[in-house]
């Protein structure tokens, strides 16, 4: 599956999250990473991120299994941003 990760975390944990994501994904922009992952690797990554973040941090996952559907998943607080994906 193709995965895009976007994060907004406290600056104390920012470098930890960035180092972790670099193990699994390619760094595209400041807080954006992307690449293909297996579902097992996705679960592993999500578990590791949950162990670092707190409830004030926000990490969003956008993943695609095929060319027609985009799914999203989130860890942390909801920033009240409207979903723009269809």
C-alpha positions in Angstrom: 0.0 0.0 0.0 1.1 3.6 -0.7 1.4 5.6 2.5 1.6 9.4 3.2 2.3 10.5 6.8 1.9 14.1 7.9 2.7 15.1 11.5 2.4 18.1 13.8 4.1 17.3 17.1 5.7 19.2 20.0 9.2 20.3 19.1 10.6 18.1 21.9 9.5 15.0 20.0 9.8 16.3 16.4 13.3 14.9 15.9 12.3 11.5 17.3 9.4 11.3 14.9 11.5 12.4 12.0 14.2 9.8 12.7 11.6 7.1 13.1 9.8 7.9 9.8 13.1 8.0 7.9 13.5 4.3 8.8 10.3 3.5 6.9 9.6 6.3 4.4 11.1 8.9 2.2 11.2 12.5 3.5 9.2 14.7 1.0 8.7 18.0 2.8 9.1 19.4 6.3 6.5 17.2 8.0 5.6 14.9 5.2 6.8 11.4 4.4 5.7 8.9 1.8 6.5 5.4 0.3 5.1 1.9 -0.2 4.7 -0.2 2.9 3.3 -3.6 3.6 0.3 -3.6 6.0 2.5 -5.3 8.6 5.2 -2.6 8.4 2.4 0.0 8.6 1.2 -1.5 11.9 4.7 -1.6 13.2 5.3 2.0 12.3 2.0 3.1 13.8 2.8 1.3 17.1 6.2 3.0 17.3 4.7 6.4 16.7 2.0 5.8 19.4 4.8 5.1 21.9 6.4 8.5 21.2 3.5 10.8 20.8 1.2 12.3 23.4 -2.5 13.3 23.1 -1.5 16.9 22.1 0.4 15.7 19.0 -1.2 14.9 15.7 0.0 12.3 13.1 -2.2 11.6 10.0 -1.8 8.6 7.8 -3.2 8.6 4.2 -3.0 5.2 2.5 -4.1 3.8 -0.8 -4.7 0.1 -1.6 -5.8 0.7 -5.2 -6.1 3.7 -7.5 -9.7 4.4 -6.6 -9.8 4.8 -2.8 -7.9 6.9 -0.3 -8.2 6.1 3.4 -7.0 8.2 6.4 -6.1 7.3 9.9 -5.0 9.6 12.8 -3.1 9.5 16.1 -3.6 12.3 18.5 -5.7 15.4 18.6 -8.1 16.4 15.9 -7.1 19.9 14.5 -10.6 20.5 13.2 -9.5 20.6 9.6 -12.0 19.6 7.0 -11.3 16.5 4.9 -10.6 17.6 1.4 -10.1 14.1 -0.1 -13.0 12.6 -2.0 
